[in-house]
Each structure stands twice: as C-alpha cells, then as structure tokens.
Amino acid sequence: EVQLVESGGGLVQAGGSLRLSCATSGFTFDNYAITWFRQASGKEREGISCITVSDGSTYYIDSVKGRFTISSDNAKNTVYLQMNSLKPEDTAVYYCAGRRYGESRYDAWGQGTQVTVSS
C-alpha cells in the first residue's frame, strides 16, 4: 500500500522557518516524483514544489522560489520541504503526493499538515 505521511507543520511568526517531512512507504521511491501542494482556506489547492527522486531535479512556483527548498533522503524514503522567510500568505494545509515519474496521475496523498504564519 502506497502511503505518505506529512509532519512538521505548526505555528510560526512571519520571517520564521519550518521543515516539513513527507515519509513514504509501499513503493519504489526512486521511481517517483513527489510534489508538495498547499491549500489555503477558501482557495484552490496549488502545487508549489516537486522533486524527481531519481535525479534530484526540482521545481518551484515563483511565490516560493528562493525561500523554500525541496530535498529527498533516499535512505529514509523521505522528502523534505525547508521553508524559510515565511509569510502570512504561506498559511495553508500542506500535502505531499506521489506519482510515478512520467505519469500525471498521483497514486497517493498524505493527510496534510497545517502551517500557520502569524504577522
């Protein structure tokens, strides 16, 4: 069974940092791309960063570029999202999702972790 479990969310002041973790199991980690999504209250879910585990290539949307860093620990089958210089507009539930590299459909989603940035 493909499983993803997020952790690391919380409450932080603007300008602070958090590191989210996405622990995965049930699939061949190297064959997957992992994407971090977020959904703020009343807004649509958006994909903010992605990593292709096999070659480490990454992608960021403009609003987080230079502040967030996605990485993977292949020994632990875990993907991280280091979030620095957080802003109140980063407040959202953050989810990770996995898809086989080259495919568009996501196999599984985590349950989400709340990130709240106070001003």
C-alpha positions in Angstrom: 0.0 0.0 0.0 1.4 3.4 -1.0 1.5 5.7 2.0 2.7 9.2 2.5 2.7 10.9 6.0 3.4 14.5 6.4 4.8 16.1 9.6 6.5 19.3 10.8 3.7 21.8 10.5 2.9 24.3 13.2 2.6 28.0 14.1 5.5 30.3 13.3 5.9 34.1 13.2 6.5 35.8 9.9 10.1 35.5 8.8 10.5 32.2 10.6 11.2 28.7 9.3 9.7 25.3 9.3 10.8 22.0 7.8 8.1 19.7 6.6 8.7 16.0 6.1 6.9 13.5 3.9 7.7 9.9 4.9 6.8 7.4 2.2 6.3 3.7 2.0 4.8 1.0 -0.2 6.5 1.9 -3.5 9.9 2.1 -5.2 11.0 5.6 -4.0 13.5 6.1 -6.9 10.7 5.7 -9.5 8.6 8.5 -8.2 8.3 12.3 -8.2 7.0 13.8 -5.0 5.1 17.1 -5.1 4.2 19.4 -2.2 0.8 21.1 -2.5 -0.9 23.6 -0.3 -4.4 24.7 0.2 -5.3 27.9 2.0 -8.8 28.4 3.4 -11.2 29.3 0.7 -8.6 28.8 -2.1 -7.8 26.1 -4.6 -5.1 23.6 -3.9 -1.8 24.5 -5.7 1.3 22.6 -6.4 4.3 24.5 -5.0 7.3 22.3 -5.4 8.3 18.9 -6.9 11.3 16.7 -6.8 12.1 13.8 -9.2 13.8 11.3 -6.8 15.9 9.5 -9.3 17.9 12.6 -10.5 17.1 15.2 -7.8 15.7 17.7 -10.3 13.4 20.2 -8.6 10.7 22.7 -9.5 9.2 25.6 -7.6 6.5 28.1 -8.2 7.6 31.7 -8.3 6.0 32.6 -5.0 8.2 30.2 -3.0 11.3 30.3 -5.2 14.3 31.3 -3.2 12.5 30.7 0.2 11.6 27.0 0.0 13.9 24.1 -0.7 12.7 20.6 -1.5 15.1 17.7 -1.0 15.0 13.9 -0.6 16.7 11.4 1.7 16.7 8.2 -0.4 17.9 6.1 2.5 14.9 7.2 4.5 12.4 7.3 1.6 11.5 10.8 2.8 11.1 14.2 1.1 11.6 17.4 2.9 10.4 21.0 2.3 12.5 23.5 4.1 10.5 26.8 4.3 12.4 30.0 5.2 11.3 33.6 5.4 7.7 32.5 5.9 4.9 35.0 5.2 1.3 35.1 6.4 0.2 34.2 2.9 2.0 30.9 3.2 -0.6 29.8 5.8 -2.3 26.7 4.5 -2.6 22.9 4.8 0.4 21.4 3.1 0.1 18.0 1.5 2.6 15.7 -0.3 1.6 13.5 -3.1 3.5 10.8 -5.2 3.3 9.9 -8.8 5.3 7.5 -10.9 7.9 9.5 -12.9 6.5 10.3 -16.3 2.9 9.9 -15.3 0.4 12.7 -14.4 -1.8 10.8 -12.0 -0.9 10.8 -8.3 -1.0 7.4 -6.6 -1.4 8.7 -3.1 -1.8 11.7 -0.9 -0.8 12.4 2.6 -3.3 13.6 5.2 -1.9 17.1 5.3 -0.1 19.2 7.9 -1.2 22.7 9.0 1.2 25.6 8.6 0.1 28.9 10.2 2.3 32.0 9.8 1.4 34.9 12.1 2.1 38.5 11.2 
